[in-house]
């Protein structure tokens, strides 16, 4: 078993740079733009790439038997946010995400503050992925509590190195990886559903009640983070005004279905109490329960590929967002520096180092909930902007803004009760982004 894991870790190290290089070469060719299949795969991969592997135990701990409803509710908010993103991209005829959209209405100061919050969210998300990667690898190897933390640091260091060499972008292998993950997750969940036993959904966990599903939805919203990264690739998509909405919205719908059946099927296999007790590796335990050692290895490989590719894609996109924000004078000019490969190396190193530190010292629930809060706030702003600019149906964008704002409040209330120190730390970062940012930038060299 140990040998198999070593082989598969080596495969990750070998295959990603190879295909990433292929993609970079292709992007420079006029006929290499992403079609529907590639765009859809990247959207699904961006969400599933660590989302369900990281968050299932967290949401079951909060919502108990209603965990599946938490994923459904969060998915509805994500659908409204995805709709707002693609409508704003079409409205302005460009991508770039929340930062670019706000600058289009001359809200430069708010755009700068929100970009800092968004970057914090991405760093926290990468910390979640690194933490999860280490836990799955540590579980199957059984090398003690120190190993998962070291493995999390190591996987971030690996992708920092790949990005610095210019081979960090997701490659054409993404289509294969997405279908591999979908087959593993749906196959595992489908087997669990054949063992239909509703009492397993609440086995030895407190009766949270249906209302807890809303707190669960807010807490694990980061599981739907990832689709918006495609807005940064707007110009690399064929016919983006048609392709982007179809790909993003259908991808979110598919992910909602996958998350719901996984939340039901996995708990049917091992019980809610085991999911909570072993929330860092719940899917691996379910795979082992369903198919023995083979199931354990296959699910662990899927988790490794998912979290590894998610770290890579998120680091790649966030480094370029950081560069863009610095270029516009909203971050120190030092972050505009590029190495000989044309990579914003200081941004890559800074973002990767921060994520690795958080993965080494944080807990899964704290990292997941903090990241979810950052994205809920960002998505609420994007939905409000779409509503304000009449980009798309106001019924949808208005629902997204109100729902994301309400979920943000619910999550803040939950964190006050369960993890006030984490909320205080995140709140301090937000205060710095909103109020101290202008003062800091006046004393640091920025691009005029």
Buried (B, 14 or more C-beta within 10 A) or exposed (E): EEEEBEEBBEEBEEBBBEBBBBBBEBBEEEEBBBEBEBBBBBBBBBBBBBBBBBBBBBBBBBBBBBBBBBBBBBBBBBBBBBBBBBBBBBBBEBBBBBBBBBBBEEBBEBBBBBBBBBBBBBBBBBBBBBBBBBBBBBBBBEBEEEBBBBBBBBBBBBBBBBBBBBBBBBBBBBBBBBEBBBEBBBBBBEBBBEEEEEEBBBBEBEEBEEEBBBBBBBBBBBBBBBBBBBBBBBEBBBEBEEBBBBBBBBBBBBBBEBBBBBBBBBBBBBBBBBBBBBBBBBBBBBBBBBBEEEBBBBBBBBBBBBBBBBBBBBBBBBBBBBBBBBBBBBBBBEBBEEEEEEBBBBBBBBBBBBBBBBBBEBEBBBBBBBBBBBBBBBBBBBBBBBBEBEBBBBEBBBBBBBBBBBBBEBBBEBBEEBBEEBBEEBBEBBEBBBEEBEEEBEEEEBEE
